[in-house]
Amino acid sequence: MVEQIRERLQQGLAPEVLEVLDEGHKHAGHANEGKGHFHVRIVSAAFAGQLSIQRHRLIYAALRGLMDNGIHALSIDAKAPGE
């Protein structure tokens, strides 16, 4: 799943920095034993001049289909270059 997330974000947003972490281990004991919990840190020129909600929408659009099939929770740190 980490590779799928990475590929989609690379393709859709051409980031300068991209880190995708599986954080399922932090959620052991939750539904599905924490599977599907991820953190994304991304820096992309596509975010320049965008509000945080707009940045998140761009990420969700790039991950369309995965949000209902494999991703249960996604924390996002999205910045434009220089931020």
N, CA, C and O atoms as a Tinker XYZ file with bonds, in Angstrom:
   332  protein
     1  N      0.834000   -1.195000    0.000000    73     2
     2  CA     0.000000    0.000000    0.000000    64     1     3
     3  C      0.878000    1.259000    0.000000    63     2     4     5
     4  O      0.546000    2.239000   -0.667000    81     3
     5  N      1.987000    1.242000    0.736000    73     3     6
     6  CA     2.876000    2.405000    0.772000    64     5     7
     7  C      3.351000    2.736000   -0.642000    63     6     8     9
     8  O      3.383000    3.903000   -1.032000    81     7
     9  N      3.718000    1.709000   -1.408000    73     7    10
    10  CA     4.193000    1.945000   -2.776000    64     9    11
    11  C      3.088000    2.494000   -3.666000    63    10    12    13
    12  O      3.344000    3.360000   -4.502000    81    11
    13  N      1.866000    2.006000   -3.500000    73    11    14
    14  CA     0.742000    2.519000   -4.288000    64    13    15
    15  C      0.503000    3.993000   -3.979000    63    14    16    17
    16  O      0.289000    4.794000   -4.889000    81    15
    17  N      0.539000    4.348000   -2.709000    73    15    18
    18  CA     0.352000    5.746000   -2.314000    64    17    19
    19  C      1.455000    6.596000   -2.916000    63    18    20    21
    20  O      1.192000    7.651000   -3.492000    81    19
    21  N      2.692000    6.134000   -2.781000    73    19    22
    22  CA     3.846000    6.859000   -3.307000    64    21    23
    23  C      3.723000    7.073000   -4.829000    63    22    24    25
    24  O      3.934000    8.180000   -5.325000    81    23
    25  N      3.386000    6.022000   -5.544000    73    23    26
    26  CA     3.257000    6.115000   -7.007000    64    25    27
    27  C      2.184000    7.110000   -7.419000    63    26    28    29
    28  O      2.397000    7.926000   -8.316000    81    27
    29  N      1.032000    7.042000   -6.766000    73    27    30
    30  CA    -0.072000    7.942000   -7.111000    64    29    31
    31  C      0.306000    9.406000   -6.862000    63    30    32    33
    32  O      0.015000   10.278000   -7.681000    81    31
    33  N      0.951000    9.663000   -5.732000    73    31    34
    34  CA     1.321000   11.042000   -5.403000    64    33    35
    35  C      2.449000   11.545000   -6.304000    63    34    36    37
    36  O      2.460000   12.716000   -6.683000    81    35
    37  N      3.389000   10.678000   -6.645000    73    35    38
    38  CA     4.453000   11.064000   -7.583000    64    37    39
    39  C      3.841000   11.446000   -8.923000    63    38    40    41
    40  O      4.178000   12.478000   -9.503000    81    39
    41  N      2.951000   10.613000   -9.399000    73    39    42
    42  CA     2.311000   10.823000  -10.696000    64    41    43
    43  C      1.452000   12.088000  -10.716000    63    42    44    45
    44  O      1.515000   12.878000  -11.658000    81    43
    45  N      0.661000   12.267000   -9.681000    73    43    46
    46  CA    -0.313000   13.347000   -9.669000    64    45    47
    47  C      0.216000   14.696000   -9.242000    63    46    48    49
    48  O     -0.320000   15.725000   -9.655000    81    47
    49  N      1.276000   14.720000   -8.407000    73    47    50
    50  CA     1.691000   15.996000   -7.817000    64    49    51
    51  C      3.176000   16.327000   -8.005000    63    50    52    53
    52  O      3.619000   17.395000   -7.585000    81    51
    53  N      3.938000   15.444000   -8.618000    73    51    54
    54  CA     5.365000   15.674000   -8.897000    64    53    55
    55  C      6.086000   16.332000   -7.708000    63    54    56    57
    56  O      6.642000   17.421000   -7.851000    81    55
    57  N      6.078000   15.684000   -6.551000    73    55    58
    58  CA     6.659000   16.308000   -5.366000    64    57    59
    59  C      8.184000   16.377000   -5.400000    63    58    60    61
    60  O      8.857000   15.552000   -6.019000    81    59
    61  N      8.697000   17.388000   -4.713000    73    59    62
    62  CA    10.146000   17.510000   -4.499000    64    61    63
    63  C     10.562000   16.613000   -3.341000    63    62    64    65
    64  O     11.656000   16.048000   -3.339000    81    63
    65  N      9.679000   16.490000   -2.360000    73    63    66
    66  CA     9.902000   15.638000   -1.191000    64    65    67
    67  C      8.650000   14.804000   -0.997000    63    66    68    69
    68  O      7.532000   15.315000   -1.073000    81    67
    69  N      8.843000   13.519000   -0.747000    73    67    70
    70  CA     7.695000   12.651000   -0.489000    64    69    71
    71  C      8.111000   11.551000    0.475000    63    70    72    73
    72  O      9.020000   10.771000    0.192000    81    71
    73  N      7.436000   11.501000    1.614000    73    71    74
    74  CA     7.622000   10.428000    2.589000    64    73    75
    75  C      6.251000    9.835000    2.873000    63    74    76    77
    76  O      5.299000   10.553000    3.176000    81    75
    77  N      6.170000    8.535000    2.770000    73    75    78
    78  CA     4.936000    7.822000    3.086000    64    77    79
    79  C      5.282000    6.791000    4.143000    63    78    80    81
    80  O      6.096000    5.897000    3.909000    81    79
    81  N      4.663000    6.918000    5.307000    73    79    82
    82  CA     4.939000    6.019000    6.420000    64    81    83
    83  C      3.704000    5.213000    6.786000    63    82    84    85
    84  O      2.601000    5.751000    6.889000    81    83
    85  N      3.902000    3.927000    6.977000    73    83    86
    86  CA     2.842000    3.051000    7.482000    64    85    87
    87  C      2.860000    3.179000    9.001000    63    86    88    89
    88  O      3.825000    2.772000    9.649000    81    87
    89  N      1.808000    3.737000    9.563000    73    87    90
    90  CA     1.730000    3.952000   11.011000    64    89    91
    91  C      0.778000    2.985000   11.689000    63    90    92    93
    92  O      0.286000    3.256000   12.785000    81    91
    93  N      0.519000    1.867000   11.049000    73    91    94
    94  CA    -0.387000    0.876000   11.621000    64    93    95
    95  C      0.045000    0.383000   12.978000    63    94    96    97
    96  O     -0.796000    0.079000   13.824000    81    95
    97  N      1.359000    0.295000   13.205000    73    95    98
    98  CA     1.859000   -0.187000   14.493000    64    97    99
    99  C      1.452000    0.720000   15.656000    63    98   100   101
   100  O      1.392000    0.271000   16.801000    81    99
   101  N      1.172000    1.990000   15.368000    73    99   102
   102  CA     0.752000    2.926000   16.414000    64   101   103
   103  C     -0.714000    2.728000   16.802000    63   102   104   105
   104  O     -1.188000    3.289000   17.789000    81   103
   105  N     -1.417000    1.928000   16.017000    73   103   106
   106  CA    -2.856000    1.768000   16.214000    64   105   107
   107  C     -3.248000    0.322000   16.483000    63   106   108   109
   108  O     -4.384000   -0.078000   16.230000    81   107
   109  N     -2.318000   -0.449000   16.989000    73   107   110
   110  CA    -2.621000   -1.842000   17.332000    64   109   111
   111  C     -3.787000   -1.863000   18.318000    63   110   112   113
   112  O     -3.845000   -1.057000   19.247000    81   111
   113  N     -4.683000   -2.768000   18.108000    73   111   114
   114  CA    -5.857000   -2.860000   18.966000    64   113   115
   115  C     -7.065000   -2.147000   18.374000    63   114   116   117
   116  O     -8.188000   -2.349000   18.837000    81   115
   117  N     -6.854000   -1.323000   17.367000    73   115   118
   118  CA    -7.976000   -0.676000   16.672000    64   117   119
   119  C     -8.565000   -1.665000   15.676000    63   118   120   121
   120  O     -8.047000   -2.768000   15.498000    81   119
   121  N     -9.630000   -1.269000   15.043000    73   119   122
   122  CA   -10.245000   -2.112000   14.020000    64   121   123
   123  C     -9.190000   -2.514000   12.999000    63   122   124   125
   124  O     -8.365000   -1.690000   12.604000    81   123
   125  N     -9.208000   -3.750000   12.578000    73   123   126
   126  CA    -8.239000   -4.302000   11.617000    64   125   127
   127  C     -6.804000   -4.209000   12.126000    63   126   128   129
   128  O     -5.866000   -4.198000   11.329000    81   127
   129  N     -6.625000   -4.142000   13.440000    73   127   130
   130  CA    -5.294000   -4.082000   14.060000    64   129   131
   131  C     -4.445000   -2.930000   13.542000    63   130   132   133
   132  O     -3.224000   -3.051000   13.435000    81   131
   133  N     -5.090000   -1.813000   13.220000    73   131   134
   134  CA    -4.363000   -0.619000   12.808000    64   133   135
   135  C     -3.987000   -0.590000   11.347000    63   134   136   137
   136  O     -3.354000    0.364000   10.896000    81   135
   137  N     -4.358000   -1.605000   10.594000    73   135   138
   138  CA    -4.025000   -1.620000    9.172000    64   137   139
   139  C     -4.685000   -0.448000    8.472000    63   138   140   141
   140  O     -5.826000   -0.090000    8.766000    81   139
   141  N     -3.950000    0.145000    7.540000    73   139   142
   142  CA    -4.510000    1.235000    6.753000    64   141   143
   143  C     -4.263000    2.613000    7.314000    63   142   144   145
   144  O     -4.844000    3.582000    6.826000    81   143
   145  N     -3.409000    2.738000    8.335000    73   143   146
   146  CA    -3.071000    4.040000    8.916000    64   145   147
   147  C     -1.743000    4.513000    8.320000    63   146   148   149
   148  O     -0.723000    3.836000    8.444000    81   147
   149  N     -1.765000    5.682000    7.671000    73   147   150
   150  CA    -0.579000    6.188000    6.992000    64   149   151
   151  C     -0.358000    7.665000    7.295000    63   150   152   153
   152  O     -1.286000    8.399000    7.636000    81   151
   153  N      0.903000    8.079000    7.159000    73   151   154
   154  CA     1.276000    9.491000    7.261000    64   153   155
   155  C      2.021000    9.871000    5.993000    63   154   156   157
   156  O      2.910000    9.148000    5.543000    81   155
   157  N      1.652000   11.016000    5.419000    73   155   158
   158  CA     2.300000   11.526000    4.213000    64   157   159
   159  C      2.897000   12.890000    4.516000    63   158   160   161
   160  O      2.220000   13.781000    5.029000    81   159
   161  N      4.173000   13.038000    4.190000    73   159   162
   162  CA     4.836000   14.345000    4.208000    64   161   163
   163  C      5.227000   14.616000    2.771000    63   162   164   165
   164  O      5.975000   13.852000    2.160000    81   163
   165  N      4.707000   15.729000    2.231000    73   163   166
   166  CA     4.888000   16.013000    0.819000    64   165   167
   167  C      5.148000   17.500000    0.608000    63   166   168   169
   168  O      4.499000   18.353000    1.212000    81   167
   169  N      6.109000   17.791000   -0.260000    73   167   170
   170  CA     6.409000   19.159000   -0.672000    64   169   171
   171  C      6.272000   19.188000   -2.183000    63   170   172   173
   172  O      6.971000   18.464000   -2.893000    81   171
   173  N      5.366000   20.029000   -2.673000    73   171   174
   174  CA     5.099000   20.085000   -4.109000    64   173   175
   175  C      4.767000   21.509000   -4.543000    63   174   176   177
   176  O      4.087000   22.248000   -3.831000    81   175
   177  N      5.258000   21.879000   -5.721000    73   175   178
   178  CA     4.931000   23.184000   -6.297000    64   177   179
   179  C      3.425000   23.304000   -6.557000    63   178   180   181
   180  O      2.893000   24.411000   -6.636000    81   179
   181  N      2.749000   22.175000   -6.689000    73   179   182
   182  CA     1.294000   22.185000   -6.914000    64   181   183
   183  C      0.550000   22.826000   -5.749000    63   182   184   185
   184  O     -0.603000   23.229000   -5.900000    81   183
   185  N      1.196000   22.924000   -4.587000    73   183   186
   186  CA     0.548000   23.489000   -3.400000    64   185   187
   187  C      0.761000   24.988000   -3.242000    63   186   188   189
   188  O      0.186000   25.593000   -2.337000    81   187
   189  N      1.564000   25.597000   -4.090000    73   187   190
   190  CA     1.845000   27.033000   -3.979000    64   189   191
   191  C      0.546000   27.833000   -4.078000    63   190   192   193
   192  O     -0.240000   27.661000   -5.010000    81   191
   193  N      0.344000   28.700000   -3.105000    73   191   194
   194  CA    -0.847000   29.549000   -3.092000    64   193   195
   195  C     -2.125000   28.843000   -2.680000    63   194   196   197
   196  O     -3.198000   29.446000   -2.723000    81   195
   197  N     -2.039000   27.576000   -2.282000    73   195   198
   198  CA    -3.221000   26.799000   -1.906000    64   197   199
   199  C     -3.406000   26.797000   -0.389000    63   198   200   201
   200  O     -2.433000   26.757000    0.364000    81   199
   201  N     -4.637000   26.840000    0.039000    73   199   202
   202  CA    -4.958000   26.651000    1.459000    64   201   203
   203  C     -4.769000   25.181000    1.815000    63   202   204   205
   204  O     -4.743000   24.319000    0.936000    81   203
   205  N     -4.640000   24.907000    3.088000    73   203   206
   206  CA    -4.448000   23.533000    3.556000    64   205   207
   207  C     -5.556000   22.607000    3.044000    63   206   208   209
   208  O     -5.262000   21.499000    2.595000    81   207
   209  N     -6.795000   23.026000    3.100000    73   207   210
   210  CA    -7.910000   22.185000    2.643000    64   209   211
   211  C     -7.791000   21.891000    1.151000    63   210   212   213
   212  O     -8.118000   20.790000    0.709000    81   211
   213  N     -7.329000   22.860000    0.375000    73   211   214
   214  CA    -7.149000   22.645000   -1.061000    64   213   215
   215  C     -6.022000   21.646000   -1.326000    63   214   216   217
   216  O     -6.118000   20.827000   -2.240000    81   215
   217  N     -4.964000   21.713000   -0.530000    73   215   218
   218  CA    -3.852000   20.767000   -0.653000    64   217   219
   219  C     -4.326000   19.351000   -0.343000    63   218   220   221
   220  O     -3.980000   18.402000   -1.047000    81   219
   221  N     -5.115000   19.220000    0.708000    73   219   222
   222  CA    -5.630000   17.908000    1.087000    64   221   223
   223  C     -6.539000   17.362000   -0.011000    63   222   224   225
   224  O     -6.500000   16.167000   -0.307000    81   223
   225  N     -7.340000   18.207000   -0.605000    73   223   226
   226  CA    -8.220000   17.759000   -1.699000    64   225   227
   227  C     -7.414000   17.251000   -2.884000    63   226   228   229
   228  O     -7.797000   16.263000   -3.510000    81   227
   229  N     -6.298000   17.913000   -3.207000    73   227   230
   230  CA    -5.433000   17.454000   -4.293000    64   229   231
   231  C     -4.862000   16.067000   -3.976000    63   230   232   233
   232  O     -4.779000   15.207000   -4.852000    81   231
   233  N     -4.476000   15.864000   -2.731000    73   231   234
   234  CA    -3.939000   14.567000   -2.317000    64   233   235
   235  C     -5.021000   13.499000   -2.388000    63   234   236   237
   236  O     -4.786000   12.412000   -2.916000    81   235
   237  N     -6.196000   13.796000   -1.864000    73   235   238
   238  CA    -7.290000   12.822000   -1.915000    64   237   239
   239  C     -7.670000   12.497000   -3.356000    63   238   240   241
   240  O     -7.996000   11.350000   -3.663000    81   239
   241  N     -7.634000   13.474000   -4.232000    73   239   242
   242  CA    -7.941000   13.226000   -5.648000    64   241   243
   243  C     -6.907000   12.279000   -6.257000    63   242   244   245
   244  O     -7.256000   11.383000   -7.025000    81   243
   245  N     -5.640000   12.479000   -5.911000    73   243   246
   246  CA    -4.581000   11.603000   -6.427000    64   245   247
   247  C     -4.728000   10.182000   -5.885000    63   246   248   249
   248  O     -4.322000    9.222000   -6.541000    81   247
   249  N     -5.301000   10.045000   -4.699000    73   247   250
   250  CA    -5.452000    8.735000   -4.055000    64   249   251
   251  C     -6.844000    8.142000   -4.240000    63   250   252   253
   252  O     -7.193000    7.156000   -3.592000    81   251
   253  N     -7.630000    8.734000   -5.114000    73   251   254
   254  CA    -8.993000    8.250000   -5.359000    64   253   255
   255  C     -8.978000    6.738000   -5.592000    63   254   256   257
   256  O     -8.140000    6.226000   -6.335000    81   255
   257  N     -9.885000    6.047000   -4.969000    73   255   258
   258  CA    -9.962000    4.600000   -5.084000    64   257   259
   259  C     -9.232000    3.889000   -3.951000    63   258   260   261
   260  O     -9.655000    2.819000   -3.514000    81   259
   261  N     -8.142000    4.474000   -3.475000    73   259   262
   262  CA    -7.415000    3.866000   -2.358000    64   261   263
   263  C     -8.029000    4.259000   -1.024000    63   262   264   265
   264  O     -7.902000    3.531000   -0.040000    81   263
   265  N     -8.697000    5.413000   -0.987000    73   263   266
   266  CA    -9.279000    5.886000    0.273000    64   265   267
   267  C    -10.383000    4.942000    0.749000    63   266   268   269
   268  O    -10.645000    4.852000    1.948000    81   267
   269  N    -11.020000    4.251000   -0.164000    73   267   270
   270  CA   -12.075000    3.308000    0.209000    64   269   271
   271  C    -11.568000    1.873000    0.194000    63   270   272   273
   272  O    -12.297000    0.944000    0.541000    81   271
   273  N    -10.312000    1.697000   -0.211000    73   271   274
   274  CA    -9.809000    0.347000   -0.415000    64   273   275
   275  C     -8.351000    0.253000    0.033000    63   274   276   277
   276  O     -7.443000    0.174000   -0.794000    81   275
   277  N     -8.138000    0.262000    1.341000    73   275   278
   278  CA    -6.788000    0.095000    1.859000    64   277   279
   279  C     -6.337000    1.193000    2.804000    63   278   280   281
   280  O     -5.556000    0.940000    3.721000    81   279
   281  N     -6.818000    2.403000    2.592000    73   279   282
   282  CA    -6.463000    3.499000    3.495000    64   281   283
   283  C     -7.628000    3.731000    4.444000    63   282   284   285
   284  O     -8.734000    4.072000    4.025000    81   283
   285  N     -7.361000    3.540000    5.719000    73   283   286
   286  CA    -8.386000    3.781000    6.742000    64   285   287
   287  C     -8.231000    5.181000    7.328000    63   286   288   289
   288  O     -9.217000    5.873000    7.581000    81   287
   289  N     -6.966000    5.593000    7.543000    73   287   290
   290  CA    -6.685000    6.910000    8.119000    64   289   291
   291  C     -5.423000    7.455000    7.460000    63   290   292   293
   292  O     -4.462000    6.723000    7.226000    81   291
   293  N     -5.441000    8.750000    7.167000    73   291   294
   294  CA    -4.316000    9.388000    6.504000    64   293   295
   295  C     -4.035000   10.724000    7.178000    63   294   296   297
   296  O     -4.886000   11.614000    7.179000    81   295
   297  N     -2.846000   10.866000    7.750000    73   295   298
   298  CA    -2.448000   12.176000    8.282000    64   297   299
   299  C     -1.535000   12.803000    7.224000    63   298   300   301
   300  O     -0.734000   12.117000    6.590000    81   299
   301  N     -1.673000   14.105000    7.051000    73   299   302
   302  CA    -1.015000   14.795000    5.942000    64   301   303
   303  C     -0.260000   16.018000    6.430000    63   302   304   305
   304  O     -0.777000   16.831000    7.197000    81   303
   305  N      0.985000   16.127000    5.963000    73   303   306
   306  CA     1.803000   17.329000    6.133000    64   305   307
   307  C      2.169000   17.771000    4.722000    63   306   308   309
   308  O      3.104000   17.234000    4.128000    81   307
   309  N      1.440000   18.749000    4.179000    73   307   310
   310  CA     1.610000   19.177000    2.796000    64   309   311
   311  C      2.076000   20.623000    2.746000    63   310   312   313
   312  O      1.445000   21.518000    3.308000    81   311
   313  N      3.188000   20.831000    2.065000    73   311   314
   314  CA     3.766000   22.176000    1.975000    64   313   315
   315  C      4.197000   22.466000    0.537000    63   314   316   317
   316  O      4.434000   21.558000   -0.259000    81   315
   317  N      4.289000   23.753000    0.236000    73   315   318
   318  CA     4.859000   24.200000   -1.033000    64   317   319
   319  C      6.362000   24.395000   -0.810000    63   318   320   321
   320  O      6.782000   24.585000    0.332000    81   319
   321  N      7.174000   24.356000   -1.850000    73   319   322
   322  CA     8.598000   24.586000   -1.679000    64   321   323
   323  C      8.869000   25.915000   -0.966000    63   322   324   325
   324  O      8.224000   26.923000   -1.256000    81   323
   325  N      9.799000   25.910000   -0.060000    73   323   326
   326  CA    10.152000   27.112000    0.674000    64   325   327
   327  C      9.363000   27.324000    1.958000    63   326   328   329
   328  O      9.672000   28.235000    2.726000    81   327
   329  N      8.362000   26.511000    2.200000    73   327   330
   330  CA     7.573000   26.651000    3.435000    64   329   331
   331  C      8.181000   25.834000    4.559000    63   330   332
   332  O      7.655000   25.828000    5.672000    81   331
